[in-house]
């Protein structure tokens, strides 16, 4: 015998197949407060990456010197 009854509703009055609540605006204050930390982390990451790329094309050894030599460092490898 099959059950042909109508779907049950949740206690909140929404159907079992109702929409999920929008979590984008949940804890909005915490998300806004974390923006400076995220920007700082991104700046440090991008800055460090740029520093490495720029100085990989110089003749720096131990201390950074901004004397551009192109791919000469990579030819030595």
PyMOL Python script that loads the backbone (N, CA, C, O; Angstrom):
from pymol import cmd

cmd.read_pdbstr("""\
ATOM      1  N   UNK A   1       0.832  -1.159   0.000  1.00  0.00           N
ATOM      2  CA  UNK A   1       0.000   0.000   0.000  1.00  0.00           C
ATOM      3  C   UNK A   1       0.894   1.246   0.000  1.00  0.00           C
ATOM      4  O   UNK A   1       1.782   1.364   0.845  1.00  0.00           O
ATOM      5  N   UNK A   2       0.672   2.170  -0.929  1.00  0.00           N
ATOM      6  CA  UNK A   2       1.506   3.367  -1.020  1.00  0.00           C
ATOM      7  C   UNK A   2       0.860   4.520  -0.284  1.00  0.00           C
ATOM      8  O   UNK A   2      -0.363   4.604  -0.175  1.00  0.00           O
ATOM      9  N   UNK A   3       1.703   5.406   0.218  1.00  0.00           N
ATOM     10  CA  UNK A   3       1.218   6.571   0.956  1.00  0.00           C
ATOM     11  C   UNK A   3       0.986   7.707  -0.035  1.00  0.00           C
ATOM     12  O   UNK A   3       1.939   8.198  -0.640  1.00  0.00           O
ATOM     13  N   UNK A   4      -0.254   8.128  -0.210  1.00  0.00           N
ATOM     14  CA  UNK A   4      -0.585   9.189  -1.167  1.00  0.00           C
ATOM     15  C   UNK A   4      -0.976  10.476  -0.461  1.00  0.00           C
ATOM     16  O   UNK A   4      -1.628  11.340  -1.047  1.00  0.00           O
ATOM     17  N   UNK A   5      -0.585  10.602   0.777  1.00  0.00           N
ATOM     18  CA  UNK A   5      -0.940  11.811   1.523  1.00  0.00           C
ATOM     19  C   UNK A   5      -0.095  12.992   1.060  1.00  0.00           C
ATOM     20  O   UNK A   5       0.922  12.807   0.391  1.00  0.00           O
ATOM     21  N   UNK A   6      -0.504  14.173   1.407  1.00  0.00           N
ATOM     22  CA  UNK A   6       0.224  15.380   1.032  1.00  0.00           C
ATOM     23  C   UNK A   6       1.503  15.492   1.851  1.00  0.00           C
ATOM     24  O   UNK A   6       1.577  14.962   2.960  1.00  0.00           O
ATOM     25  N   UNK A   7       2.509  16.177   1.317  1.00  0.00           N
ATOM     26  CA  UNK A   7       3.772  16.312   2.067  1.00  0.00           C
ATOM     27  C   UNK A   7       3.546  17.055   3.374  1.00  0.00           C
ATOM     28  O   UNK A   7       2.717  17.961   3.460  1.00  0.00           O
ATOM     29  N   UNK A   8       4.302  16.651   4.389  1.00  0.00           N
ATOM     30  CA  UNK A   8       4.195  17.300   5.688  1.00  0.00           C
ATOM     31  C   UNK A   8       4.889  18.649   5.664  1.00  0.00           C
ATOM     32  O   UNK A   8       5.833  18.875   4.906  1.00  0.00           O
ATOM     33  N   UNK A   9       4.412  19.512   6.487  1.00  0.00           N
ATOM     34  CA  UNK A   9       5.014  20.841   6.591  1.00  0.00           C
ATOM     35  C   UNK A   9       5.859  20.916   7.849  1.00  0.00           C
ATOM     36  O   UNK A   9       5.577  20.260   8.851  1.00  0.00           O
ATOM     37  N   UNK A  10       6.900  21.729   7.774  1.00  0.00           N
ATOM     38  CA  UNK A  10       7.760  21.908   8.949  1.00  0.00           C
ATOM     39  C   UNK A  10       7.039  22.781   9.974  1.00  0.00           C
ATOM     40  O   UNK A  10       6.076  23.467   9.628  1.00  0.00           O
ATOM     41  N   UNK A  11       7.486  22.767  11.226  1.00  0.00           N
ATOM     42  CA  UNK A  11       6.812  23.558  12.257  1.00  0.00           C
ATOM     43  C   UNK A  11       6.803  25.065  11.986  1.00  0.00           C
ATOM     44  O   UNK A  11       5.926  25.769  12.486  1.00  0.00           O
ATOM     45  N   UNK A  12       7.755  25.571  11.210  1.00  0.00           N
ATOM     46  CA  UNK A  12       7.813  27.000  10.937  1.00  0.00           C
ATOM     47  C   UNK A  12       6.782  27.416   9.889  1.00  0.00           C
ATOM     48  O   UNK A  12       6.613  28.610   9.645  1.00  0.00           O
ATOM     49  N   UNK A  13       6.098  26.477   9.273  1.00  0.00           N
ATOM     50  CA  UNK A  13       5.091  26.809   8.286  1.00  0.00           C
ATOM     51  C   UNK A  13       5.608  26.768   6.859  1.00  0.00           C
ATOM     52  O   UNK A  13       4.818  26.912   5.926  1.00  0.00           O
ATOM     53  N   UNK A  14       6.894  26.577   6.658  1.00  0.00           N
ATOM     54  CA  UNK A  14       7.451  26.481   5.307  1.00  0.00           C
ATOM     55  C   UNK A  14       7.349  25.034   4.858  1.00  0.00           C
ATOM     56  O   UNK A  14       7.393  24.122   5.683  1.00  0.00           O
ATOM     57  N   UNK A  15       7.219  24.824   3.594  1.00  0.00           N
ATOM     58  CA  UNK A  15       7.140  23.479   3.059  1.00  0.00           C
ATOM     59  C   UNK A  15       8.453  22.742   3.221  1.00  0.00           C
ATOM     60  O   UNK A  15       9.490  23.348   3.493  1.00  0.00           O
ATOM     61  N   UNK A  16       8.403  21.434   3.054  1.00  0.00           N
ATOM     62  CA  UNK A  16       9.610  20.624   3.180  1.00  0.00           C
ATOM     63  C   UNK A  16      10.614  20.991   2.101  1.00  0.00           C
ATOM     64  O   UNK A  16      11.820  20.824   2.283  1.00  0.00           O
ATOM     65  N   UNK A  17      10.120  21.487   0.985  1.00  0.00           N
ATOM     66  CA  UNK A  17      10.998  21.877  -0.114  1.00  0.00           C
ATOM     67  C   UNK A  17      11.157  23.389  -0.178  1.00  0.00           C
ATOM     68  O   UNK A  17      11.403  23.934  -1.253  1.00  0.00           O
ATOM     69  N   UNK A  18      11.023  24.067   0.935  1.00  0.00           N
ATOM     70  CA  UNK A  18      11.109  25.529   0.986  1.00  0.00           C
ATOM     71  C   UNK A  18      12.507  26.038   0.698  1.00  0.00           C
ATOM     72  O   UNK A  18      13.468  25.270   0.652  1.00  0.00           O
ATOM     73  N   UNK A  19      12.606  27.333   0.507  1.00  0.00           N
ATOM     74  CA  UNK A  19      13.903  27.951   0.213  1.00  0.00           C
ATOM     75  C   UNK A  19      14.783  27.959   1.445  1.00  0.00           C
ATOM     76  O   UNK A  19      14.302  28.089   2.571  1.00  0.00           O
ATOM     77  N   UNK A  20      16.062  27.820   1.217  1.00  0.00           N
ATOM     78  CA  UNK A  20      17.025  27.921   2.319  1.00  0.00           C
ATOM     79  C   UNK A  20      17.204  29.382   2.661  1.00  0.00           C
ATOM     80  O   UNK A  20      17.123  30.237   1.779  1.00  0.00           O
ATOM     81  N   UNK A  21      17.444  29.683   3.915  1.00  0.00           N
ATOM     82  CA  UNK A  21      17.637  31.086   4.294  1.00  0.00           C
ATOM     83  C   UNK A  21      18.934  31.637   3.694  1.00  0.00           C
ATOM     84  O   UNK A  21      19.917  30.912   3.545  1.00  0.00           O
ATOM     85  N   UNK A  22      18.920  32.909   3.360  1.00  0.00           N
ATOM     86  CA  UNK A  22      20.075  33.563   2.781  1.00  0.00           C
ATOM     87  C   UNK A  22      21.121  33.790   3.875  1.00  0.00           C
ATOM     88  O   UNK A  22      20.878  34.534   4.825  1.00  0.00           O
ATOM     89  N   UNK A  23      22.281  33.150   3.738  1.00  0.00           N
ATOM     90  CA  UNK A  23      23.328  33.270   4.754  1.00  0.00           C
ATOM     91  C   UNK A  23      24.333  34.361   4.434  1.00  0.00           C
ATOM     92  O   UNK A  23      25.278  34.574   5.193  1.00  0.00           O
ATOM     93  N   UNK A  24      24.140  35.058   3.315  1.00  0.00           N
ATOM     94  CA  UNK A  24      25.077  36.115   2.944  1.00  0.00           C
ATOM     95  C   UNK A  24      25.085  37.241   3.965  1.00  0.00           C
ATOM     96  O   UNK A  24      26.140  37.795   4.274  1.00  0.00           O
ATOM     97  N   UNK A  25      23.910  37.581   4.489  1.00  0.00           N
ATOM     98  CA  UNK A  25      23.816  38.696   5.420  1.00  0.00           C
ATOM     99  C   UNK A  25      23.817  38.249   6.876  1.00  0.00           C
ATOM    100  O   UNK A  25      23.592  39.062   7.773  1.00  0.00           O
ATOM    101  N   UNK A  26      24.062  36.987   7.115  1.00  0.00           N
ATOM    102  CA  UNK A  26      24.160  36.492   8.480  1.00  0.00           C
ATOM    103  C   UNK A  26      25.533  36.890   9.033  1.00  0.00           C
ATOM    104  O   UNK A  26      26.541  36.735   8.344  1.00  0.00           O
ATOM    105  N   UNK A  27      25.581  37.391  10.241  1.00  0.00           N
ATOM    106  CA  UNK A  27      26.821  37.858  10.878  1.00  0.00           C
ATOM    107  C   UNK A  27      27.489  38.943  10.042  1.00  0.00           C
ATOM    108  O   UNK A  27      28.702  38.907   9.840  1.00  0.00           O
ATOM    109  N   UNK A  28      26.729  39.885   9.565  1.00  0.00           N
ATOM    110  CA  UNK A  28      27.247  40.933   8.699  1.00  0.00           C
ATOM    111  C   UNK A  28      28.291  41.787   9.415  1.00  0.00           C
ATOM    112  O   UNK A  28      29.283  42.183   8.804  1.00  0.00           O
ATOM    113  N   UNK A  29      28.084  42.074  10.692  1.00  0.00           N
ATOM    114  CA  UNK A  29      29.064  42.865  11.435  1.00  0.00           C
ATOM    115  C   UNK A  29      30.417  42.169  11.500  1.00  0.00           C
ATOM    116  O   UNK A  29      31.452  42.824  11.385  1.00  0.00           O
ATOM    117  N   UNK A  30      30.425  40.871  11.680  1.00  0.00           N
ATOM    118  CA  UNK A  30      31.678  40.121  11.723  1.00  0.00           C
ATOM    119  C   UNK A  30      32.370  40.140  10.362  1.00  0.00           C
ATOM    120  O   UNK A  30      33.595  40.219  10.282  1.00  0.00           O
ATOM    121  N   UNK A  31      31.584  40.069   9.304  1.00  0.00           N
ATOM    122  CA  UNK A  31      32.170  40.100   7.962  1.00  0.00           C
ATOM    123  C   UNK A  31      32.768  41.463   7.658  1.00  0.00           C
ATOM    124  O   UNK A  31      33.838  41.555   7.056  1.00  0.00           O
ATOM    125  N   UNK A  32      32.086  42.515   8.068  1.00  0.00           N
ATOM    126  CA  UNK A  32      32.612  43.871   7.853  1.00  0.00           C
ATOM    127  C   UNK A  32      33.873  44.084   8.683  1.00  0.00           C
ATOM    128  O   UNK A  32      34.827  44.704   8.211  1.00  0.00           O
ATOM    129  N   UNK A  33      33.887  43.579   9.908  1.00  0.00           N
ATOM    130  CA  UNK A  33      35.051  43.750  10.781  1.00  0.00           C
ATOM    131  C   UNK A  33      36.267  42.979  10.276  1.00  0.00           C
ATOM    132  O   UNK A  33      37.399  43.345  10.591  1.00  0.00           O
ATOM    133  N   UNK A  34      36.054  41.924   9.502  1.00  0.00           N
ATOM    134  CA  UNK A  34      37.183  41.133   9.007  1.00  0.00           C
ATOM    135  C   UNK A  34      37.787  41.687   7.723  1.00  0.00           C
ATOM    136  O   UNK A  34      38.813  41.182   7.266  1.00  0.00           O
ATOM    137  N   UNK A  35      37.186  42.702   7.136  1.00  0.00           N
ATOM    138  CA  UNK A  35      37.698  43.271   5.884  1.00  0.00           C
ATOM    139  C   UNK A  35      39.130  43.791   6.028  1.00  0.00           C
ATOM    140  O   UNK A  35      39.946  43.506   5.151  1.00  0.00           O
ATOM    141  N   UNK A  36      39.491  44.547   7.095  1.00  0.00           N
ATOM    142  CA  UNK A  36      40.885  44.991   7.210  1.00  0.00           C
ATOM    143  C   UNK A  36      41.885  43.839   7.301  1.00  0.00           C
ATOM    144  O   UNK A  36      42.977  43.919   6.737  1.00  0.00           O
ATOM    145  N   UNK A  37      41.517  42.774   8.006  1.00  0.00           N
ATOM    146  CA  UNK A  37      42.415  41.633   8.109  1.00  0.00           C
ATOM    147  C   UNK A  37      42.602  40.970   6.747  1.00  0.00           C
ATOM    148  O   UNK A  37      43.716  40.588   6.388  1.00  0.00           O
ATOM    149  N   UNK A  38      41.527  40.835   6.000  1.00  0.00           N
ATOM    150  CA  UNK A  38      41.612  40.208   4.679  1.00  0.00           C
ATOM    151  C   UNK A  38      42.447  41.062   3.736  1.00  0.00           C
ATOM    152  O   UNK A  38      43.277  40.536   2.994  1.00  0.00           O
ATOM    153  N   UNK A  39      42.235  42.375   3.756  1.00  0.00           N
ATOM    154  CA  UNK A  39      43.021  43.268   2.898  1.00  0.00           C
ATOM    155  C   UNK A  39      44.499  43.248   3.271  1.00  0.00           C
ATOM    156  O   UNK A  39      45.362  43.258   2.393  1.00  0.00           O
ATOM    157  N   UNK A  40      44.794  43.220   4.568  1.00  0.00           N
ATOM    158  CA  UNK A  40      46.188  43.152   5.015  1.00  0.00           C
ATOM    159  C   UNK A  40      46.838  41.862   4.536  1.00  0.00           C
ATOM    160  O   UNK A  40      47.958  41.884   4.025  1.00  0.00           O
ATOM    161  N   UNK A  41      46.150  40.746   4.696  1.00  0.00           N
ATOM    162  CA  UNK A  41      46.706  39.464   4.262  1.00  0.00           C
ATOM    163  C   UNK A  41      46.937  39.452   2.754  1.00  0.00           C
ATOM    164  O   UNK A  41      47.960  38.952   2.289  1.00  0.00           O
ATOM    165  N   UNK A  42      45.999  39.997   1.993  1.00  0.00           N
ATOM    166  CA  UNK A  42      46.170  40.047   0.541  1.00  0.00           C
ATOM    167  C   UNK A  42      47.338  40.939   0.140  1.00  0.00           C
ATOM    168  O   UNK A  42      48.110  40.598  -0.756  1.00  0.00           O
ATOM    169  N   UNK A  43      47.466  42.091   0.813  1.00  0.00           N
ATOM    170  CA  UNK A  43      48.583  42.995   0.499  1.00  0.00           C
ATOM    171  C   UNK A  43      49.924  42.355   0.822  1.00  0.00           C
ATOM    172  O   UNK A  43      50.877  42.489   0.053  1.00  0.00           O
ATOM    173  N   UNK A  44      50.005  41.671   1.938  1.00  0.00           N
ATOM    174  CA  UNK A  44      51.259  41.004   2.300  1.00  0.00           C
ATOM    175  C   UNK A  44      51.576  39.905   1.288  1.00  0.00           C
ATOM    176  O   UNK A  44      52.722  39.770   0.859  1.00  0.00           O
ATOM    177  N   UNK A  45      50.576  39.126   0.907  1.00  0.00           N
ATOM    178  CA  UNK A  45      50.800  38.046  -0.058  1.00  0.00           C
ATOM    179  C   UNK A  45      51.212  38.590  -1.417  1.00  0.00           C
ATOM    180  O   UNK A  45      52.204  38.145  -1.996  1.00  0.00           O
ATOM    181  N   UNK A  46      50.450  39.555  -1.927  1.00  0.00           N
ATOM    182  CA  UNK A  46      50.747  40.119  -3.249  1.00  0.00           C
ATOM    183  C   UNK A  46      52.069  40.885  -3.212  1.00  0.00           C
ATOM    184  O   UNK A  46      52.863  40.802  -4.148  1.00  0.00           O
ATOM    185  N   UNK A  47      52.303  41.628  -2.132  1.00  0.00           N
ATOM    186  CA  UNK A  47      53.566  42.367  -2.007  1.00  0.00           C
ATOM    187  C   UNK A  47      54.773  41.444  -1.959  1.00  0.00           C
ATOM    188  O   UNK A  47      55.786  41.702  -2.609  1.00  0.00           O
ATOM    189  N   UNK A  48      54.662  40.367  -1.186  1.00  0.00           N
ATOM    190  CA  UNK A  48      55.765  39.406  -1.117  1.00  0.00           C
ATOM    191  C   UNK A  48      56.016  38.711  -2.441  1.00  0.00           C
ATOM    192  O   UNK A  48      57.163  38.476  -2.823  1.00  0.00           O
ATOM    193  N   UNK A  49      54.949  38.388  -3.133  1.00  0.00           N
ATOM    194  CA  UNK A  49      55.087  37.755  -4.441  1.00  0.00           C
ATOM    195  C   UNK A  49      55.730  38.710  -5.443  1.00  0.00           C
ATOM    196  O   UNK A  49      56.624  38.319  -6.193  1.00  0.00           O
ATOM    197  N   UNK A  50      55.280  39.954  -5.454  1.00  0.00           N
ATOM    198  CA  UNK A  50      55.862  40.951  -6.364  1.00  0.00           C
ATOM    199  C   UNK A  50      57.337  41.190  -6.034  1.00  0.00           C
ATOM    200  O   UNK A  50      58.172  41.296  -6.932  1.00  0.00           O
ATOM    201  N   UNK A  51      57.649  41.273  -4.736  1.00  0.00           N
ATOM    202  CA  UNK A  51      59.051  41.460  -4.309  1.00  0.00           C
ATOM    203  C   UNK A  51      59.913  40.315  -4.842  1.00  0.00           C
ATOM    204  O   UNK A  51      61.002  40.553  -5.363  1.00  0.00           O
ATOM    205  N   UNK A  52      59.445  39.102  -4.718  1.00  0.00           N
ATOM    206  CA  UNK A  52      60.205  37.944  -5.170  1.00  0.00           C
ATOM    207  C   UNK A  52      60.404  37.964  -6.677  1.00  0.00           C
ATOM    208  O   UNK A  52      61.501  37.686  -7.161  1.00  0.00           O
ATOM    209  N   UNK A  53      59.364  38.287  -7.414  1.00  0.00           N
ATOM    210  CA  UNK A  53      59.474  38.305  -8.877  1.00  0.00           C
ATOM    211  C   UNK A  53      60.430  39.409  -9.326  1.00  0.00           C
ATOM    212  O   UNK A  53      61.285  39.176 -10.180  1.00  0.00           O
ATOM    213  N   UNK A  54      60.293  40.603  -8.759  1.00  0.00           N
ATOM    214  CA  UNK A  54      61.158  41.724  -9.163  1.00  0.00           C
ATOM    215  C   UNK A  54      62.609  41.414  -8.849  1.00  0.00           C
ATOM    216  O   UNK A  54      63.480  41.610  -9.696  1.00  0.00           O
ATOM    217  N   UNK A  55      62.881  40.934  -7.645  1.00  0.00           N
ATOM    218  CA  UNK A  55      64.272  40.692  -7.264  1.00  0.00           C
ATOM    219  C   UNK A  55      64.846  39.424  -7.867  1.00  0.00           C
ATOM    220  O   UNK A  55      66.058  39.218  -7.805  1.00  0.00           O
ATOM    221  N   UNK A  56      64.023  38.572  -8.445  1.00  0.00           N
ATOM    222  CA  UNK A  56      64.586  37.414  -9.139  1.00  0.00           C
ATOM    223  C   UNK A  56      65.238  37.815 -10.451  1.00  0.00           C
ATOM    224  O   UNK A  56      66.034  37.054 -11.001  1.00  0.00           O
ATOM    225  N   UNK A  57      64.914  39.000 -10.962  1.00  0.00           N
ATOM    226  CA  UNK A  57      65.518  39.494 -12.199  1.00  0.00           C
ATOM    227  C   UNK A  57      66.652  40.478 -11.934  1.00  0.00           C
ATOM    228  O   UNK A  57      67.081  41.172 -12.856  1.00  0.00           O
ATOM    229  N   UNK A  58      67.148  40.556 -10.698  1.00  0.00           N
ATOM    230  CA  UNK A  58      68.274  41.427 -10.364  1.00  0.00           C
ATOM    231  C   UNK A  58      69.487  40.577 -10.011  1.00  0.00           C
ATOM    232  O   UNK A  58      69.398  39.350  -9.951  1.00  0.00           O
ATOM    233  N   UNK A  59      70.619  41.231  -9.778  1.00  0.00           N
ATOM    234  CA  UNK A  59      71.826  40.482  -9.419  1.00  0.00           C
ATOM    235  C   UNK A  59      72.009  40.398  -7.905  1.00  0.00           C
ATOM    236  O   UNK A  59      73.136  40.287  -7.424  1.00  0.00           O
ATOM    237  N   UNK A  60      70.932  40.449  -7.167  1.00  0.00           N
ATOM    238  CA  UNK A  60      70.996  40.374  -5.706  1.00  0.00           C
ATOM    239  C   UNK A  60      71.476  38.996  -5.259  1.00  0.00           C
ATOM    240  O   UNK A  60      71.141  37.972  -5.854  1.00  0.00           O
ATOM    241  N   UNK A  61      72.262  39.008  -4.204  1.00  0.00           N
ATOM    242  CA  UNK A  61      72.719  37.751  -3.602  1.00  0.00           C
ATOM    243  C   UNK A  61      72.096  37.632  -2.213  1.00  0.00           C
ATOM    244  O   UNK A  61      71.052  37.001  -2.049  1.00  0.00           O
ATOM    245  N   UNK A  62      72.738  38.239  -1.215  1.00  0.00           N
ATOM    246  CA  UNK A  62      72.233  38.158   0.153  1.00  0.00           C
ATOM    247  C   UNK A  62      71.337  39.340   0.478  1.00  0.00           C
ATOM    248  O   UNK A  62      70.240  39.165   1.007  1.00  0.00           O
ATOM    249  N   UNK A  63      71.804  40.546   0.162  1.00  0.00           N
ATOM    250  CA  UNK A  63      71.030  41.757   0.397  1.00  0.00           C
ATOM    251  C   UNK A  63      70.449  42.247  -0.930  1.00  0.00           C
ATOM    252  O   UNK A  63      71.093  42.118  -1.971  1.00  0.00           O
ATOM    253  N   UNK A  64      69.256  42.798  -0.899  1.00  0.00           N
ATOM    254  CA  UNK A  64      68.626  43.210  -2.162  1.00  0.00           C
ATOM    255  C   UNK A  64      69.316  44.417  -2.802  1.00  0.00           C
ATOM    256  O   UNK A  64      69.529  45.443  -2.156  1.00  0.00           O
ATOM    257  N   UNK A  65      69.656  44.274  -4.065  1.00  0.00           N
ATOM    258  CA  UNK A  65      70.154  45.375  -4.889  1.00  0.00           C
ATOM    259  C   UNK A  65      69.304  45.400  -6.138  1.00  0.00           C
ATOM    260  O   UNK A  65      69.098  44.368  -6.776  1.00  0.00           O
ATOM    261  N   UNK A  66      68.818  46.554  -6.485  1.00  0.00           N
ATOM    262  CA  UNK A  66      67.896  46.660  -7.603  1.00  0.00           C
ATOM    263  C   UNK A  66      68.654  46.955  -8.899  1.00  0.00           C
ATOM    264  O   UNK A  66      68.392  47.964  -9.553  1.00  0.00           O
ATOM    265  N   UNK A  67      69.585  46.085  -9.269  1.00  0.00           N
ATOM    266  CA  UNK A  67      70.308  46.208 -10.535  1.00  0.00           C
ATOM    267  C   UNK A  67      69.782  45.121 -11.466  1.00  0.00           C
ATOM    268  O   UNK A  67      70.115  43.946 -11.313  1.00  0.00           O
ATOM    269  N   UNK A  68      68.971  45.516 -12.415  1.00  0.00           N
ATOM    270  CA  UNK A  68      68.279  44.587 -13.286  1.00  0.00           C
ATOM    271  C   UNK A  68      69.266  43.894 -14.225  1.00  0.00           C
ATOM    272  O   UNK A  68      70.058  44.551 -14.899  1.00  0.00           O
ATOM    273  N   UNK A  69      69.212  42.565 -14.263  1.00  0.00           N
ATOM    274  CA  UNK A  69      70.061  41.793 -15.175  1.00  0.00           C
ATOM    275  C   UNK A  69      69.238  40.857 -16.061  1.00  0.00           C
ATOM    276  O   UNK A  69      69.805  40.067 -16.816  1.00  0.00           O
ATOM    277  N   UNK A  70      67.943  40.935 -15.977  1.00  0.00           N
ATOM    278  CA  UNK A  70      67.084  40.119 -16.836  1.00  0.00           C
ATOM    279  C   UNK A  70      67.115  38.651 -16.459  1.00  0.00           C
ATOM    280  O   UNK A  70      67.044  38.304 -15.280  1.00  0.00           O
ATOM    281  N   UNK A  71      67.220  37.799 -17.448  1.00  0.00           N
ATOM    282  CA  UNK A  71      67.186  36.354 -17.225  1.00  0.00           C
ATOM    283  C   UNK A  71      68.550  35.757 -16.908  1.00  0.00           C
ATOM    284  O   UNK A  71      68.707  34.537 -16.889  1.00  0.00           O
ATOM    285  N   UNK A  72      69.532  36.610 -16.661  1.00  0.00           N
ATOM    286  CA  UNK A  72      70.891  36.116 -16.385  1.00  0.00           C
ATOM    287  C   UNK A  72      70.928  35.200 -15.153  1.00  0.00           C
ATOM    288  O   UNK A  72      71.655  34.206 -15.149  1.00  0.00           O
ATOM    289  N   UNK A  73      70.167  35.519 -14.128  1.00  0.00           N
ATOM    290  CA  UNK A  73      70.115  34.667 -12.937  1.00  0.00           C
ATOM    291  C   UNK A  73      69.604  33.272 -13.296  1.00  0.00           C
ATOM    292  O   UNK A  73      70.098  32.272 -12.774  1.00  0.00           O
ATOM    293  N   UNK A  74      68.632  33.209 -14.171  1.00  0.00           N
ATOM    294  CA  UNK A  74      68.051  31.919 -14.535  1.00  0.00           C
ATOM    295  C   UNK A  74      68.958  31.138 -15.471  1.00  0.00           C
ATOM    296  O   UNK A  74      68.898  29.909 -15.496  1.00  0.00           O
ATOM    297  N   UNK A  75      69.799  31.822 -16.242  1.00  0.00           N
ATOM    298  CA  UNK A  75      70.772  31.127 -17.098  1.00  0.00           C
ATOM    299  C   UNK A  75      71.823  30.441 -16.239  1.00  0.00           C
ATOM    300  O   UNK A  75      72.321  29.375 -16.601  1.00  0.00           O
ATOM    301  N   UNK A  76      72.167  31.050 -15.093  1.00  0.00           N
ATOM    302  CA  UNK A  76      73.146  30.443 -14.194  1.00  0.00           C
ATOM    303  C   UNK A  76      72.626  29.155 -13.582  1.00  0.00           C
ATOM    304  O   UNK A  76      73.403  28.249 -13.279  1.00  0.00           O
ATOM    305  N   UNK A  77      71.338  29.071 -13.401  1.00  0.00           N
ATOM    306  CA  UNK A  77      70.760  27.861 -12.814  1.00  0.00           C
ATOM    307  C   UNK A  77      70.909  26.705 -13.765  1.00  0.00           C
ATOM    308  O   UNK A  77      70.484  25.592 -13.455  1.00  0.00           O
TER     309      UNK A  77
END
""", "prot")
cmd.dss("prot")
cmd.show_as("cartoon", "prot")
cmd.util.cbc("prot")
cmd.orient("prot")
